[in-house]
Amino acid sequence: MQMVDNMGSLLQSFALKRILEEMNVQVEFLDIAPNEEDNNLLNGIRQQYVAERERDGLFGKISKIDKYTLNRFIIKIKSNQQNQLFNEFRVNCLETEKKSNKYDLCIIGSDEVFNCLNTNGWGFTSHLFGNVPEANRVITYAASCGSTSYKDLPEKVAKRISEAFKGVASFSTRDQNTHDFVASLTDADIEDNLDPVLIYNFDDELEDVEMPRVPEHYCVIYSYYNRIHTREEIREITQFCRKHCLTPVAVGAPQFWIENYIVCSPFQCLKMFARADFVFTDTFHGTIFASKYSKKFAVLVRESNRNKLGDLLKKIEMQEHMVMEISKLDEKYKMKKDMKNFQNIIEREKEKTLQYLRKNIGD
């Protein structure tokens, strides 16, 4: 997912790269190869989750002519600046321009590499399920299906994935839904591991990172582009911030109703989480950033991410930060996380990760 313009995608790519490099492994990134023959097996089936997006088409454009019109224009300019920073991170930190023709090992993951029913740019491709001719050996690490589940797969797609899985030497998944998905398509053993962003220690990277200019007291709003768009969600978050004298700031992607959209690097993003008075997020990696760095936070679970977010919060034992209804947001303000317990969990999971990777990398 290293080519996706998203803080989480880039930071999980960086984290896994650094974990491997600390094992004296030379790391390069292999781009996802679309496959028209594979994609046609979907027969047009996609998960849309229309309610989680702003309206499209003519009526969508008309609805955007409102009191936020000027801010929408400004954040489009800022979004271009943000994408430029993402590209710089790819070149300078991920070194994505390095390419080889053949690899000893390909690791598929982490992130939603198995989410074949999502509306992504490559569609369904067996390249992400083990059909990797560029590598002598293929394993997965903390792979996720996202919102895709086994029962939703068309029969021909399930068969193609099962065939591709025969080329995978070892399986590691990130959540229970993905574990069950893989178990339905192969008899191989499956290990469960946490996302690389949880496992990797970013202290060295954050030590000298300059903090972006932010309000004195602020609440980070971390979501996908304009996903927080309903009147109810805007009203509840705005009232929450007013009540606690916090300025809402959008990070990673803009929300049209927030004036303070902070353009920053992925490392600066983590530092903003660390210094925020409060964090509100409805994303997987936003939850990880908050659990690692933020003093107080709330996680809104949506239908599209119920599988992975519910599972994550359970594994790191922070279910109490979950919000199922936006009207319950204020209940999370006084809640403080159990950092000692969290760190103990991460230490155990880090050792599991290292054992899994060492076993599969070999001498």
Secondary structure, DSSP 8 states (H G I E B T S, - for coil): -TTSS-HHHHHHHHHHHHHHHTTT-----------HHHHHTTTT-----GGGS---HHHHHHHT-STTHHHHHHHHHHHHHHHHHHHHHIIIII-TT---S-BS-EEE-SBSTT-TTS--SS-S-GGGGT--TTBS-EEESSB--TT--GGGS-HHHHHHHHHHHTT-SBEEESSHHHHHHHHTT--S-EEE---HHHHS--HHHHHT-------SSEEEEE-STT---SHHHHHHHHHHHHHTT-EEEEESS--TT-SEEE---HHHHHHHHHH-SEEEE-SHHHHHHHHHH-SSEEEE--GGGHHHHHHHHHHTT-GGGEESSGGGGGGGTT----HHHHHHHHHHHHHHHHHHHHHHH--
